[in-house]
């Protein structure tokens, strides 16, 4: 979420995820326009307008986790598992 990225820094967030070897990450379609002007993060339809830090996090997740399941229809949760 953008406030956490702004507060802690993307390198610290990714470093913590790596160090803790988090098994699962869940991404939802929460509307984030109140934070950064973009609707969501880590979705292809918005990848061209994402902030660099958000793109770094999304790329890290896609490189190190595999999509296990998508839950929901109008509001979805994507569940990623550590590779």
Secondary structure as the mmCIF struct_conf table of DSSP 4:
data_model
#
loop_
_struct_conf.conf_type_id
_struct_conf.id
_struct_conf.beg_label_comp_id
_struct_conf.beg_label_asym_id
_struct_conf.beg_label_seq_id
_struct_conf.end_label_comp_id
_struct_conf.end_label_asym_id
_struct_conf.end_label_seq_id
HELX_RH_AL_P HELX_RH_AL_P1 UNK A 2 UNK A 8
HELX_RH_AL_P HELX_RH_AL_P2 UNK A 10 UNK A 20
TURN_TY1_P TURN_TY1_P1 UNK A 21 UNK A 21
BEND BEND1 UNK A 23 UNK A 23
STRN STRN1 UNK A 24 UNK A 28
HELX_RH_AL_P HELX_RH_AL_P3 UNK A 33 UNK A 36
BEND BEND2 UNK A 37 UNK A 37
BEND BEND3 UNK A 39 UNK A 39
BEND BEND4 UNK A 41 UNK A 42
HELX_RH_3T_P HELX_RH_3T_P1 UNK A 44 UNK A 49
BEND BEND5 UNK A 50 UNK A 50
HELX_RH_AL_P HELX_RH_AL_P4 UNK A 52 UNK A 64
STRN STRN2 UNK A 65 UNK A 71
BEND BEND6 UNK A 73 UNK A 75
STRN STRN3 UNK A 77 UNK A 82
#
